[in-house]
Amino acid sequence: LEAQCRLVGALQCAAAVGLIAGLFLPWIGQAAAGGLALMMLVALAVRIRIRDSLVQMLPAAGYLALNALLCVVGF
């Protein structure tokens, strides 16, 4: 479990770097946003599975929408 947490953290850091790089190379930013959108989709599915309240799901849903928009529309 610890290795999985480290992997997810490393991927999140890489995606953050990708979003910043997207200011200069938009295709990298779009790819990073797509990866983050996929991660947030899984996070939202986990929240639904553990029966969190709607309020607890809102951050995951908001970040999913924001990253999906950045992935499709671009920077």
Buried (B, 14 or more C-beta within 10 A) or exposed (E): EEEEEEEEEEEEEEBEEBBEBBEEEEEBBBBBBBBBBBBBBEBBEEBEEEEBEEEEBEEBBEBBEBBBEBBEEEB
